[in-house]
Every structure is written in structure tokens, then in C-alpha cells.
Amino acid sequence: MNEAELVEAFKTQMRTDPDVASAVAAIRVLLEFLKRDKGETIQGLRANLKNAIETLSGVDSSVAVSSGGELFLRFISLTSLENPDYSKCKEIMIERGELFLRRISLSRNKIAQLCRTFIKDGGRILTHAYSKVVLKVLEDAAEAKKRFSVYITESQPDQAGQKMAEALTKLGIPVTVILDAAVGYIMEKVDLVIVGAEGVVENGGIINKIGTNQMAVCAKAQNKPFYVVAESFKFVRLFPLNQQDVPDKFKVRGGGGRNHSGFLEINMQQLEIKWKPSSNVVART
């Protein structure tokens, strides 16, 4: 597969299965790339896979695509130390790749089952932006006949909270959309906070939609439980000590058929348009 075919395959995955995680879509494409690769050495195959991961990361700059691709490569590459024959080695790599894909595809369901006990009858939950994992957790709780209500931030500038509110409403879950600036006001009314994560860093913090950091700070100040739900393929090899340590490519989202979620600033005097960061890091406390 050449670069154009990689990009088109990834975009097709995202279009045909809107609920799929971008990292899962990327790994499906990488697995197909692995099967079609014409290389003759393990070193060459690894280099080709690394280039493919960089290409997909350029299409969707989310942390999960980058970290998921690296984990996939690391997982399948272990076999290169076990068998000296290239054709046999590649066959095993494909088997390991399919196993890896099956495991991560079940992540959301496992997370939802584990989180069921945290949601109590009559509970009031605050969440931020749109997270497919959080949505699955709340859907599973509703199916278990738990009665609860949800507060969701608007999550400007892309109003991802409105999308989340519509999805929750379809599930029959009572939901109230609040202003991003109203987090401090509403915090005393809720029992817990649940958010997703675009990435989990090595110091225990997370990278997520802008606004998550102040929500975590506010929850801590008012002694409210703050839970983060994320799949293991979102664990990224970063150790940021502050907001500036997060690579710029993870701060502004775009591509992959998805809308940009950075903050659009327009200077009317100079007609200057700038993209502001759409993600920030939440330190472990």
C-alpha cells in the first residue's frame, strides 16, 4: 500500500464505522498494510510500518493514533526475536496483529462493565465534551436499570457537548447541557465526574479536550470523585511536566474526516485567523 492508499483506507474506515475509535481504525489499516508488504527483511518491514504510522498520524493527529500504532508495532515485533525465518516470522506477526486488534476492540465493553459499580441510583454525573468511552459507560449503566442524570458541558468551540447530549437523550438518559464557564457552579450539585482521555501520559496525567484541566481542579477543590475512562492503547510515552511539554501536534486536532476542535480566534482588525490549543494536560494529583 502506498501513502495515498493508506490515507484512503483510514478515511474509509472512519466513514463506514463512525463509532470506531480512530486508533482501532488505524490498526486495522496497519494490519492490512502488514499483510500486503513486499519487504524481504524484518528491519525493512519495521521501517515501512513506522512510516505508515507517521502517515496515519498526519491524517488524524490524535494521541491515540500515534500511541496505538506504536503499541501495535511493539506487540507484533516481539516475534522477530523468536524465529529467524522471515516468511514464518511475518506469518506470526500477522497472527499477533490480529490478536492485538481483537483485544483492543473489546476495550470499551470491558471498561463499561468495570465502571458499572461507580454509578449509583439517583446519581448526578458531570462529563465533558464527547467521549465514545464515556457514552458506552453511561449506556451500559442505563441498560443495567441504573437511574441517574447527566450534566454535560457545551465544550466550545465545536460544541461536542451538544453531540454527547443528543446521544444520551436517544438512550433515554436525562441530560442537561451547561456552559463551560458553569463548571464551578454545577460542581457542588454532582456526585462524581467522568471524562474520557485522548491520551494517558507516563506521569499518570491525561491529555484531553481543552477545559478538562480546570474541571479536574474544581472537582478536587470540592472533594468530588474524578474518574477517567480510557483504553490501554491510549497510553503514550510522554512525560509532560506542564502544558508546554505536550507536543503541538497533539494540541490541535484536525484531519481524518473529523472537524477541527481547536479554538478559532479571529482578529477583526487584521483579519488574522489563529488556531488555539484544543487539548490540555491534566496532571496527576
C-alpha atoms as an extended CHARMM CRD file, in Angstrom:
* protein
*
       285  EXT
         1         1  MET       CA              0.0000000000        0.0000000000        0.0000000000  PROA      1               0.0000000000
         2         2  ASN       CA              1.3360000000        3.4090000000       -0.9110000000  PROA      2               0.0000000000
         3         3  GLU       CA              0.7400000000        6.5730000000        1.1240000000  PROA      3               0.0000000000
         4         4  ALA       CA             -2.4020000000        7.5860000000       -0.7670000000  PROA      4               0.0000000000
         5         5  GLU       CA             -3.9180000000        4.1160000000       -0.3260000000  PROA      5               0.0000000000
         6         6  LEU       CA             -3.1330000000        4.2200000000        3.3980000000  PROA      6               0.0000000000
         7         7  VAL       CA             -4.8680000000        7.5560000000        3.8330000000  PROA      7               0.0000000000
         8         8  GLU       CA             -7.8980000000        6.4990000000        1.7930000000  PROA      8               0.0000000000
         9         9  ALA       CA             -8.2080000000        3.1900000000        3.6700000000  PROA      9               0.0000000000
        10        10  PHE       CA             -8.1500000000        5.0280000000        7.0040000000  PROA      10              0.0000000000
        11        11  LYS       CA            -10.7580000000        7.5740000000        5.9040000000  PROA      11              0.0000000000
        12        12  THR       CA            -12.9480000000        4.7680000000        4.5830000000  PROA      12              0.0000000000
        13        13  GLN       CA            -12.7650000000        3.0040000000        7.9580000000  PROA      13              0.0000000000
        14        14  MET       CA            -13.8590000000        6.2020000000        9.7200000000  PROA      14              0.0000000000
        15        15  ARG       CA            -16.7260000000        6.8020000000        7.2930000000  PROA      15              0.0000000000
        16        16  THR       CA            -18.1170000000        3.2790000000        7.2840000000  PROA      16              0.0000000000
        17        17  ASP       CA            -17.8760000000        2.8090000000       11.0760000000  PROA      17              0.0000000000
        18        18  PRO       CA            -18.4160000000        6.2000000000       12.7960000000  PROA      18              0.0000000000
        19        19  ASP       CA            -18.3680000000        4.6160000000       16.2620000000  PROA      19              0.0000000000
        20        20  VAL       CA            -14.9320000000        3.0810000000       15.8720000000  PROA      20              0.0000000000
        21        21  ALA       CA            -12.0140000000        4.6180000000       17.7770000000  PROA      21              0.0000000000
        22        22  SER       CA             -9.5430000000        6.3130000000       15.4570000000  PROA      22              0.0000000000
        23        23  ALA       CA             -6.7360000000        4.1500000000       16.8660000000  PROA      23              0.0000000000
        24        24  VAL       CA             -8.6790000000        0.9510000000       16.1190000000  PROA      24              0.0000000000
        25        25  ALA       CA             -9.3080000000        2.1530000000       12.5600000000  PROA      25              0.0000000000
        26        26  ALA       CA             -5.5920000000        2.9320000000       12.1940000000  PROA      26              0.0000000000
        27        27  ILE       CA             -4.5860000000       -0.5190000000       13.4730000000  PROA      27              0.0000000000
        28        28  ARG       CA             -6.9870000000       -2.1990000000       11.0310000000  PROA      28              0.0000000000
        29        29  VAL       CA             -5.2390000000       -0.3230000000        8.2340000000  PROA      29              0.0000000000
        30        30  LEU       CA             -1.7690000000       -1.1730000000        9.6060000000  PROA      30              0.0000000000
        31        31  LEU       CA             -2.7030000000       -4.8460000000        9.7650000000  PROA      31              0.0000000000
        32        32  GLU       CA             -3.7760000000       -4.7720000000        6.1240000000  PROA      32              0.0000000000
        33        33  PHE       CA             -0.5480000000       -2.9260000000        5.2910000000  PROA      33              0.0000000000
        34        34  LEU       CA              1.4230000000       -5.6660000000        7.0530000000  PROA      34              0.0000000000
        35        35  LYS       CA             -0.2920000000       -8.3700000000        5.0010000000  PROA      35              0.0000000000
        36        36  ARG       CA              0.4420000000       -6.5900000000        1.7030000000  PROA      36              0.0000000000
        37        37  ASP       CA              4.0030000000       -5.5080000000        2.4300000000  PROA      37              0.0000000000
        38        38  LYS       CA              6.5450000000       -6.8100000000       -0.1160000000  PROA      38              0.0000000000
        39        39  GLY       CA              9.6220000000       -6.3700000000        2.0730000000  PROA      39              0.0000000000
        40        40  GLU       CA             12.1710000000       -9.1430000000        2.4800000000  PROA      40              0.0000000000
        41        41  THR       CA             13.6590000000       -8.3250000000        5.8810000000  PROA      41              0.0000000000
        42        42  ILE       CA             12.2860000000       -7.6950000000        9.3480000000  PROA      42              0.0000000000
        43        43  GLN       CA             14.2170000000       -4.4420000000        9.5730000000  PROA      43              0.0000000000
        44        44  GLY       CA             12.7000000000       -3.2340000000        6.3170000000  PROA      44              0.0000000000
        45        45  LEU       CA              9.2100000000       -4.2630000000        7.4170000000  PROA      45              0.0000000000
        46        46  ARG       CA              9.5740000000       -2.3860000000       10.7060000000  PROA      46              0.0000000000
        47        47  ALA       CA             10.7560000000        0.7080000000        8.8690000000  PROA      47              0.0000000000
        48        48  ASN       CA              7.7820000000        0.5290000000        6.4920000000  PROA      48              0.0000000000
        49        49  LEU       CA              5.3570000000        0.1510000000        9.4030000000  PROA      49              0.0000000000
        50        50  LYS       CA              6.9150000000        3.1380000000       11.1850000000  PROA      50              0.0000000000
        51        51  ASN       CA              6.4550000000        5.2420000000        8.0430000000  PROA      51              0.0000000000
        52        52  ALA       CA              2.8470000000        4.0450000000        7.7660000000  PROA      52              0.0000000000
        53        53  ILE       CA              2.1790000000        5.0580000000       11.4040000000  PROA      53              0.0000000000
        54        54  GLU       CA              3.6310000000        8.5150000000       10.7300000000  PROA      54              0.0000000000
        55        55  THR       CA              1.4010000000        8.8510000000        7.6770000000  PROA      55              0.0000000000
        56        56  LEU       CA             -1.7390000000        7.9320000000        9.6270000000  PROA      56              0.0000000000
        57        57  SER       CA             -0.7140000000       10.2460000000       12.4820000000  PROA      57              0.0000000000
        58        58  GLY       CA             -0.5630000000       13.0340000000        9.9270000000  PROA      58              0.0000000000
        59        59  VAL       CA             -4.1440000000       12.3010000000        8.8600000000  PROA      59              0.0000000000
        60        60  ASP       CA             -5.5140000000       12.1840000000       12.4170000000  PROA      60              0.0000000000
        61        61  SER       CA             -3.3040000000       13.9570000000       14.9360000000  PROA      61              0.0000000000
        62        62  SER       CA             -4.9930000000       12.4300000000       17.9890000000  PROA      62              0.0000000000
        63        63  VAL       CA             -2.7020000000       10.9470000000       20.6240000000  PROA      63              0.0000000000
        64        64  ALA       CA             -4.4310000000        7.5630000000       20.3150000000  PROA      64              0.0000000000
        65        65  VAL       CA             -3.4520000000        7.0120000000       16.6650000000  PROA      65              0.0000000000
        66        66  SER       CA              0.2090000000        7.6430000000       17.4310000000  PROA      66              0.0000000000
        67        67  SER       CA              0.3210000000        5.6480000000       20.6830000000  PROA      67              0.0000000000
        68        68  GLY       CA             -1.8760000000        2.8390000000       19.3420000000  PROA      68              0.0000000000
        69        69  GLY       CA              0.3360000000        2.4590000000       16.2820000000  PROA      69              0.0000000000
        70        70  GLU       CA              3.4740000000        2.2980000000       18.4220000000  PROA      70              0.0000000000
        71        71  LEU       CA              1.9450000000       -0.3140000000       20.7290000000  PROA      71              0.0000000000
        72        72  PHE       CA              0.8300000000       -2.3640000000       17.7320000000  PROA      72              0.0000000000
        73        73  LEU       CA              4.3480000000       -2.3080000000       16.2690000000  PROA      73              0.0000000000
        74        74  ARG       CA              5.9150000000       -3.2060000000       19.6110000000  PROA      74              0.0000000000
        75        75  PHE       CA              3.4600000000       -6.0650000000       20.1870000000  PROA      75              0.0000000000
        76        76  ILE       CA              3.9600000000       -7.7470000000       16.8190000000  PROA      76              0.0000000000
        77        77  SER       CA              7.7330000000       -7.1060000000       16.6960000000  PROA      77              0.0000000000
        78        78  LEU       CA              8.4280000000       -9.3970000000       19.6430000000  PROA      78              0.0000000000
        79        79  THR       CA              8.2020000000      -12.3240000000       17.2510000000  PROA      79              0.0000000000
        80        80  SER       CA             11.2580000000      -11.1210000000       15.3180000000  PROA      80              0.0000000000
        81        81  LEU       CA             13.3920000000      -12.4030000000       18.1800000000  PROA      81              0.0000000000
        82        82  GLU       CA             11.7300000000      -15.8020000000       18.1790000000  PROA      82              0.0000000000
        83        83  ASN       CA             12.0830000000      -17.0440000000       14.5870000000  PROA      83              0.0000000000
        84        84  PRO       CA             14.9480000000      -16.4600000000       12.1150000000  PROA      84              0.0000000000
        85        85  ASP       CA             12.8750000000      -17.3690000000        9.0240000000  PROA      85              0.0000000000
        86        86  TYR       CA             11.3220000000      -14.1890000000        7.5160000000  PROA      86              0.0000000000
        87        87  SER       CA              8.2230000000      -15.7450000000        5.9460000000  PROA      87              0.0000000000
        88        88  LYS       CA              7.3910000000      -17.6520000000        9.1270000000  PROA      88              0.0000000000
        89        89  CYS       CA              8.1620000000      -14.5760000000       11.1920000000  PROA      89              0.0000000000
        90        90  LYS       CA              5.8060000000      -12.4230000000        9.1110000000  PROA      90              0.0000000000
        91        91  GLU       CA              3.0580000000      -15.0220000000        9.4260000000  PROA      91              0.0000000000
        92        92  ILE       CA              3.3900000000      -14.9250000000       13.2080000000  PROA      92              0.0000000000
        93        93  MET       CA              3.4280000000      -11.1150000000       13.1460000000  PROA      93              0.0000000000
        94        94  ILE       CA              0.1190000000      -11.1070000000       11.2820000000  PROA      94              0.0000000000
        95        95  GLU       CA             -1.3680000000      -13.5430000000       13.8150000000  PROA      95              0.0000000000
        96        96  ARG       CA             -0.1750000000      -11.3510000000       16.6810000000  PROA      96              0.0000000000
        97        97  GLY       CA             -1.5560000000       -8.2820000000       14.9240000000  PROA      97              0.0000000000
        98        98  GLU       CA             -4.9940000000       -9.8810000000       14.6000000000  PROA      98              0.0000000000
        99        99  LEU       CA             -4.8810000000      -10.8610000000       18.2740000000  PROA      99              0.0000000000
       100       100  PHE       CA             -3.9610000000       -7.3040000000       19.2460000000  PROA      100             0.0000000000
       101       101  LEU       CA             -6.8320000000       -5.9180000000       17.1690000000  PROA      101             0.0000000000
       102       102  ARG       CA             -9.3530000000       -8.3250000000       18.7460000000  PROA      102             0.0000000000
       103       103  ARG       CA             -8.2270000000       -7.3760000000       22.2410000000  PROA      103             0.0000000000
       104       104  ILE       CA             -8.4240000000       -3.6120000000       21.7870000000  PROA      104             0.0000000000
       105       105  SER       CA            -11.7810000000       -3.8930000000       20.0180000000  PROA      105             0.0000000000
       106       106  LEU       CA            -13.2380000000       -5.2540000000       23.2800000000  PROA      106             0.0000000000
       107       107  SER       CA            -11.8140000000       -2.4420000000       25.4310000000  PROA      107             0.0000000000
       108       108  ARG       CA            -14.9290000000       -0.2890000000       25.6680000000  PROA      108             0.0000000000
       109       109  ASN       CA            -17.1730000000       -3.1310000000       26.7570000000  PROA      109             0.0000000000
       110       110  LYS       CA            -14.7180000000       -4.1550000000       29.4860000000  PROA      110             0.0000000000
       111       111  ILE       CA            -14.4160000000       -0.5750000000       30.7330000000  PROA      111             0.0000000000
       112       112  ALA       CA            -18.2030000000       -0.1960000000       30.8090000000  PROA      112             0.0000000000
       113       113  GLN       CA            -18.6120000000       -3.3580000000       32.8850000000  PROA      113             0.0000000000
       114       114  LEU       CA            -15.9190000000       -2.2890000000       35.3510000000  PROA      114             0.0000000000
       115       115  CYS       CA            -17.4450000000        1.1710000000       35.7620000000  PROA      115             0.0000000000
       116       116  ARG       CA            -20.9830000000       -0.0290000000       36.4180000000  PROA      116             0.0000000000
       117       117  THR       CA            -20.4780000000       -0.1350000000       40.1840000000  PROA      117             0.0000000000
       118       118  PHE       CA            -19.3340000000        3.5000000000       40.3070000000  PROA      118             0.0000000000
       119       119  ILE       CA            -22.6970000000        4.7870000000       39.0830000000  PROA      119             0.0000000000
       120       120  LYS       CA            -25.3420000000        4.6870000000       41.8130000000  PROA      120             0.0000000000
       121       121  ASP       CA            -29.1020000000        5.0330000000       41.6060000000  PROA      121             0.0000000000
       122       122  GLY       CA            -30.1150000000        8.6800000000       41.7970000000  PROA      122             0.0000000000
       123       123  GLY       CA            -26.5680000000        9.7910000000       40.9520000000  PROA      123             0.0000000000
       124       124  ARG       CA            -25.7670000000       13.0520000000       39.2110000000  PROA      124             0.0000000000
       125       125  ILE       CA            -22.8130000000       12.8770000000       36.8400000000  PROA      125             0.0000000000
       126       126  LEU       CA            -20.7930000000       15.6300000000       35.2040000000  PROA      126             0.0000000000
       127       127  THR       CA            -18.8850000000       14.9640000000       31.9890000000  PROA      127             0.0000000000
       128       128  HSD       CA            -17.0540000000       16.9900000000       29.3790000000  PROA      128             0.0000000000
       129       129  ALA       CA            -17.1650000000       17.0940000000       25.5740000000  PROA      129             0.0000000000
       130       130  TYR       CA            -17.9140000000       13.9540000000       23.5450000000  PROA      130             0.0000000000
       131       131  SER       CA            -16.2870000000       10.6830000000       24.5120000000  PROA      131             0.0000000000
       132       132  LYS       CA            -17.3010000000        7.3490000000       22.9960000000  PROA      132             0.0000000000
       133       133  VAL       CA            -15.9450000000        5.5220000000       26.0340000000  PROA      133             0.0000000000
       134       134  VAL       CA            -17.9240000000        7.6640000000       28.4870000000  PROA      134             0.0000000000
       135       135  LEU       CA            -21.0030000000        7.2160000000       26.3090000000  PROA      135             0.0000000000
       136       136  LYS       CA            -20.5650000000        3.4270000000       26.4260000000  PROA      136             0.0000000000
       137       137  VAL       CA            -20.1400000000        3.5300000000       30.2260000000  PROA      137             0.0000000000
       138       138  LEU       CA            -23.3600000000        5.5230000000       30.6550000000  PROA      138             0.0000000000
       139       139  GLU       CA            -25.2210000000        3.3580000000       28.1330000000  PROA      139             0.0000000000
       140       140  ASP       CA            -24.2000000000        0.2070000000       29.9930000000  PROA      140             0.0000000000
       141       141  ALA       CA            -25.3200000000        1.7050000000       33.3080000000  PROA      141             0.0000000000
       142       142  ALA       CA            -28.6950000000        2.6640000000       31.8100000000  PROA      142             0.0000000000
       143       143  GLU       CA            -29.1400000000       -0.8580000000       30.4300000000  PROA      143             0.0000000000
       144       144  ALA       CA            -28.4440000000       -2.1660000000       33.9350000000  PROA      144             0.0000000000
       145       145  LYS       CA            -31.5270000000       -0.1730000000       35.0570000000  PROA      145             0.0000000000
       146       146  LYS       CA            -29.4850000000        2.4310000000       36.9230000000  PROA      146             0.0000000000
       147       147  ARG       CA            -31.3460000000        5.7320000000       37.3270000000  PROA      147             0.0000000000
       148       148  PHE       CA            -29.1170000000        8.7760000000       37.0500000000  PROA      148             0.0000000000
       149       149  SER       CA            -28.8640000000       12.1530000000       35.3590000000  PROA      149             0.0000000000
       150       150  VAL       CA            -26.0060000000       13.7880000000       33.4730000000  PROA      150             0.0000000000
       151       151  TYR       CA            -24.6730000000       17.3240000000       33.2200000000  PROA      151             0.0000000000
       152       152  ILE       CA            -22.5960000000       17.9120000000       30.0990000000  PROA      152             0.0000000000
       153       153  THR       CA            -20.5490000000       20.9890000000       29.1980000000  PROA      153             0.0000000000
       154       154  GLU       CA            -21.1230000000       22.6680000000       25.8360000000  PROA      154             0.0000000000
       155       155  SER       CA            -17.4360000000       22.1430000000       25.1000000000  PROA      155             0.0000000000
       156       156  GLN       CA            -16.8090000000       25.0950000000       22.8530000000  PROA      156             0.0000000000
       157       157  PRO       CA            -15.7950000000       25.8500000000       20.1650000000  PROA      157             0.0000000000
       158       158  ASP       CA            -17.0360000000       22.7120000000       18.3690000000  PROA      158             0.0000000000
       159       159  GLN       CA            -19.9650000000       22.1470000000       20.7770000000  PROA      159             0.0000000000
       160       160  ALA       CA            -19.0340000000       18.4980000000       21.2360000000  PROA      160             0.0000000000
       161       161  GLY       CA            -21.1920000000       18.5130000000       24.3630000000  PROA      161             0.0000000000
       162       162  GLN       CA            -24.3050000000       19.0260000000       22.2410000000  PROA      162             0.0000000000
       163       163  LYS       CA            -23.4390000000       15.8900000000       20.2700000000  PROA      163             0.0000000000
       164       164  MET       CA            -22.9890000000       13.9820000000       23.5290000000  PROA      164             0.0000000000
       165       165  ALA       CA            -26.2940000000       15.3280000000       24.8670000000  PROA      165             0.0000000000
       166       166  GLU       CA            -28.1440000000       14.1480000000       21.7460000000  PROA      166             0.0000000000
       167       167  ALA       CA            -26.6280000000       10.6620000000       22.0720000000  PROA      167             0.0000000000
       168       168  LEU       CA            -27.5840000000       10.4520000000       25.7590000000  PROA      168             0.0000000000
       169       169  THR       CA            -31.1140000000       11.6730000000       25.0470000000  PROA      169             0.0000000000
       170       170  LYS       CA            -31.5730000000        8.8660000000       22.4880000000  PROA      170             0.0000000000
       171       171  LEU       CA            -30.6560000000        6.4250000000       25.2600000000  PROA      171             0.0000000000
       172       172  GLY       CA            -33.3530000000        7.8770000000       27.4980000000  PROA      172             0.0000000000
       173       173  ILE       CA            -30.8590000000        9.3740000000       29.9610000000  PROA      173             0.0000000000
       174       174  PRO       CA            -31.8480000000       12.7560000000       31.4990000000  PROA      174             0.0000000000
       175       175  VAL       CA            -29.2280000000       15.2870000000       30.4080000000  PROA      175             0.0000000000
       176       176  THR       CA            -28.6280000000       18.9980000000       30.9830000000  PROA      176             0.0000000000
       177       177  VAL       CA            -26.2030000000       20.9990000000       28.8480000000  PROA      177             0.0000000000
       178       178  ILE       CA            -24.3250000000       23.6750000000       30.7920000000  PROA      178             0.0000000000
       179       179  LEU       CA            -21.9410000000       26.4650000000       29.8780000000  PROA      179             0.0000000000
       180       180  ASP       CA            -18.2440000000       25.6550000000       30.0420000000  PROA      180             0.0000000000
       181       181  ALA       CA            -17.8960000000       28.5300000000       32.4990000000  PROA      181             0.0000000000
       182       182  ALA       CA            -20.5770000000       26.9990000000       34.7690000000  PROA      182             0.0000000000
       183       183  VAL       CA            -18.4580000000       24.0210000000       35.8760000000  PROA      183             0.0000000000
       184       184  GLY       CA            -17.6410000000       25.6080000000       39.2370000000  PROA      184             0.0000000000
       185       185  TYR       CA            -21.3010000000       26.4260000000       39.8540000000  PROA      185             0.0000000000
       186       186  ILE       CA            -22.6280000000       22.9690000000       38.9850000000  PROA      186             0.0000000000
       187       187  MET       CA            -19.8620000000       21.0020000000       40.7110000000  PROA      187             0.0000000000
       188       188  GLU       CA            -21.5000000000       21.1680000000       44.1550000000  PROA      188             0.0000000000
       189       189  LYS       CA            -24.6320000000       19.5240000000       42.7200000000  PROA      189             0.0000000000
       190       190  VAL       CA            -22.9600000000       16.4660000000       41.1920000000  PROA      190             0.0000000000
       191       191  ASP       CA            -21.8320000000       13.2290000000       42.8210000000  PROA      191             0.0000000000
       192       192  LEU       CA            -18.9490000000       12.4200000000       40.5020000000  PROA      192             0.0000000000
       193       193  VAL       CA            -17.1680000000       13.4600000000       37.3130000000  PROA      193             0.0000000000
       194       194  ILE       CA            -16.4080000000       11.0560000000       34.4460000000  PROA      194             0.0000000000
       195       195  VAL       CA            -14.3250000000       12.1020000000       31.4400000000  PROA      195             0.0000000000
       196       196  GLY       CA            -12.5590000000       10.3430000000       28.6030000000  PROA      196             0.0000000000
       197       197  ALA       CA             -8.9790000000       10.9000000000       27.5020000000  PROA      197             0.0000000000
       198       198  GLU       CA             -7.1820000000       11.3390000000       24.2170000000  PROA      198             0.0000000000
       199       199  GLY       CA             -4.0100000000       10.0640000000       25.8450000000  PROA      199             0.0000000000
       200       200  VAL       CA             -2.6280000000        8.8610000000       29.1690000000  PROA      200             0.0000000000
       201       201  VAL       CA              0.9460000000       10.0150000000       29.8590000000  PROA      201             0.0000000000
       202       202  GLU       CA              3.7050000000        8.3460000000       31.8620000000  PROA      202             0.0000000000
       203       203  ASN       CA              3.3550000000       10.5260000000       34.9670000000  PROA      203             0.0000000000
       204       204  GLY       CA             -0.2750000000        9.4160000000       35.4020000000  PROA      204             0.0000000000
       205       205  GLY       CA             -1.8210000000       12.5400000000       33.8750000000  PROA      205             0.0000000000
       206       206  ILE       CA             -4.0400000000       12.6790000000       30.8060000000  PROA      206             0.0000000000
       207       207  ILE       CA             -4.3240000000       14.6830000000       27.6060000000  PROA      207             0.0000000000
       208       208  ASN       CA             -7.9030000000       15.5920000000       26.7760000000  PROA      208             0.0000000000
       209       209  LYS       CA            -10.1880000000       18.2490000000       25.3150000000  PROA      209             0.0000000000
       210       210  ILE       CA             -9.4390000000       21.7830000000       26.4650000000  PROA      210             0.0000000000
       211       211  GLY       CA            -11.3510000000       22.5190000000       29.6610000000  PROA      211             0.0000000000
       212       212  THR       CA            -10.6650000000       19.1580000000       31.3250000000  PROA      212             0.0000000000
       213       213  ASN       CA             -7.8750000000       20.5680000000       33.4800000000  PROA      213             0.0000000000
       214       214  GLN       CA             -9.9810000000       23.2330000000       35.1830000000  PROA      214             0.0000000000
       215       215  MET       CA            -12.7800000000       20.6950000000       35.6640000000  PROA      215             0.0000000000
       216       216  ALA       CA            -10.3340000000       18.3940000000       37.5000000000  PROA      216             0.0000000000
       217       217  VAL       CA             -9.0140000000       21.2590000000       39.6290000000  PROA      217             0.0000000000
       218       218  CYS       CA            -12.5580000000       22.2900000000       40.5360000000  PROA      218             0.0000000000
       219       219  ALA       CA            -13.5420000000       18.6950000000       41.3880000000  PROA      219             0.0000000000
       220       220  LYS       CA            -10.5410000000       18.3440000000       43.6880000000  PROA      220             0.0000000000
       221       221  ALA       CA            -11.3310000000       21.6520000000       45.4180000000  PROA      221             0.0000000000
       222       222  GLN       CA            -14.8600000000       20.4350000000       46.1740000000  PROA      222             0.0000000000
       223       223  ASN       CA            -13.8570000000       16.8440000000       47.0390000000  PROA      223             0.0000000000
       224       224  LYS       CA            -15.7390000000       15.2500000000       44.1610000000  PROA      224             0.0000000000
       225       225  PRO       CA            -14.5890000000       11.9090000000       42.6990000000  PROA      225             0.0000000000
       226       226  PHE       CA            -12.9840000000       12.4340000000       39.2820000000  PROA      226             0.0000000000
       227       227  TYR       CA            -12.7700000000        9.3430000000       37.0650000000  PROA      227             0.0000000000
       228       228  VAL       CA            -11.0040000000        8.9800000000       33.7170000000  PROA      228             0.0000000000
       229       229  VAL       CA            -12.0050000000        6.1430000000       31.3780000000  PROA      229             0.0000000000
       230       230  ALA       CA             -9.6090000000        5.2720000000       28.5600000000  PROA      230             0.0000000000
       231       231  GLU       CA             -8.4630000000        2.2600000000       26.5860000000  PROA      231             0.0000000000
       232       232  SER       CA             -4.9400000000        0.9070000000       27.1340000000  PROA      232             0.0000000000
       233       233  PHE       CA             -3.8560000000        1.7820000000       23.5940000000  PROA      233             0.0000000000
       234       234  LYS       CA             -4.0600000000        5.4550000000       24.5950000000  PROA      234             0.0000000000
       235       235  PHE       CA             -1.0620000000        5.1260000000       26.9110000000  PROA      235             0.0000000000
       236       236  VAL       CA              1.5910000000        7.3110000000       25.3150000000  PROA      236             0.0000000000
       237       237  ARG       CA              5.3130000000        7.5950000000       26.0050000000  PROA      237             0.0000000000
       238       238  LEU       CA              5.3150000000       11.2230000000       27.1460000000  PROA      238             0.0000000000
       239       239  PHE       CA              6.2300000000       12.7410000000       30.4990000000  PROA      239             0.0000000000
       240       240  PRO       CA              4.9370000000       16.3390000000       30.3630000000  PROA      240             0.0000000000
       241       241  LEU       CA              5.6230000000       18.4930000000       33.4040000000  PROA      241             0.0000000000
       242       242  ASN       CA              3.4490000000       21.3670000000       32.1680000000  PROA      242             0.0000000000
       243       243  GLN       CA              1.1920000000       22.3710000000       29.2700000000  PROA      243             0.0000000000
       244       244  GLN       CA              4.1320000000       23.4690000000       27.1200000000  PROA      244             0.0000000000
       245       245  ASP       CA              5.6910000000       19.9800000000       27.2590000000  PROA      245             0.0000000000
       246       246  VAL       CA              2.8150000000       18.4990000000       25.2390000000  PROA      246             0.0000000000
       247       247  PRO       CA              3.8030000000       18.3120000000       21.5240000000  PROA      247             0.0000000000
       248       248  ASP       CA              1.9590000000       20.8460000000       19.3700000000  PROA      248             0.0000000000
       249       249  LYS       CA              0.6620000000       18.0980000000       17.0670000000  PROA      249             0.0000000000
       250       250  PHE       CA             -1.4640000000       16.7960000000       19.9610000000  PROA      250             0.0000000000
       251       251  LYS       CA             -2.8170000000       20.2250000000       20.9090000000  PROA      251             0.0000000000
       252       252  VAL       CA             -4.7400000000       20.9820000000       17.7290000000  PROA      252             0.0000000000
       253       253  ARG       CA             -6.9460000000       18.2970000000       16.2440000000  PROA      253             0.0000000000
       254       254  GLY       CA             -7.7870000000       18.0110000000       12.5990000000  PROA      254             0.0000000000
       255       255  GLY       CA             -7.9730000000       15.6970000000        9.6100000000  PROA      255             0.0000000000
       256       256  GLY       CA             -9.1950000000       12.1420000000        9.3290000000  PROA      256             0.0000000000
       257       257  GLY       CA            -12.5830000000       13.3240000000        8.1690000000  PROA      257             0.0000000000
       258       258  ARG       CA            -13.1950000000       14.9220000000       11.5590000000  PROA      258             0.0000000000
       259       259  ASN       CA            -13.8330000000       18.5610000000       12.3350000000  PROA      259             0.0000000000
       260       260  HSD       CA            -11.1180000000       20.7060000000       13.8080000000  PROA      260             0.0000000000
       261       261  SER       CA            -11.6840000000       21.2340000000       17.5070000000  PROA      261             0.0000000000
       262       262  GLY       CA             -9.1400000000       23.9430000000       18.1370000000  PROA      262             0.0000000000
       263       263  PHE       CA            -10.3180000000       27.3320000000       19.3010000000  PROA      263             0.0000000000
       264       264  LEU       CA            -10.6560000000       29.6480000000       16.3140000000  PROA      264             0.0000000000
       265       265  GLU       CA             -9.5750000000       33.1850000000       17.1370000000  PROA      265             0.0000000000
       266       266  ILE       CA            -10.3080000000       35.9440000000       14.6540000000  PROA      266             0.0000000000
       267       267  ASN       CA             -8.6170000000       39.3210000000       14.9470000000  PROA      267             0.0000000000
       268       268  MET       CA            -11.1300000000       41.5610000000       13.1850000000  PROA      268             0.0000000000
       269       269  GLN       CA             -8.6340000000       44.4360000000       12.8900000000  PROA      269             0.0000000000
       270       270  GLN       CA             -6.0560000000       42.4600000000       10.9430000000  PROA      270             0.0000000000
       271       271  LEU       CA             -8.3890000000       39.6940000000        9.7290000000  PROA      271             0.0000000000
       272       272  GLU       CA             -5.9600000000       37.2600000000       11.2400000000  PROA      272             0.0000000000
       273       273  ILE       CA             -7.1370000000       33.7100000000       11.9620000000  PROA      273             0.0000000000
       274       274  LYS       CA             -5.3260000000       31.5630000000       14.5080000000  PROA      274             0.0000000000
       275       275  TRP       CA             -5.8210000000       28.0730000000       15.9010000000  PROA      275             0.0000000000
       276       276  LYS       CA             -5.6430000000       27.8440000000       19.6420000000  PROA      276             0.0000000000
       277       277  PRO       CA             -4.9050000000       24.5750000000       21.5040000000  PROA      277             0.0000000000
       278       278  SER       CA             -7.8340000000       22.1580000000       21.6620000000  PROA      278             0.0000000000
       279       279  SER       CA             -6.2880000000       19.8280000000       24.2370000000  PROA      279             0.0000000000
       280       280  ASN       CA             -4.5880000000       20.2790000000       27.5620000000  PROA      280             0.0000000000
       281       281  VAL       CA             -2.8190000000       18.0300000000       30.0010000000  PROA      281             0.0000000000
       282       282  VAL       CA             -4.3110000000       17.1550000000       33.3920000000  PROA      282             0.0000000000
       283       283  ALA       CA             -1.5890000000       16.3470000000       35.8990000000  PROA      283             0.0000000000
       284       284  ARG       CA             -1.9820000000       13.5030000000       38.3650000000  PROA      284             0.0000000000
       285       285  THR       CA             -2.6350000000       14.8120000000       41.8840000000  PROA      285             0.0000000000
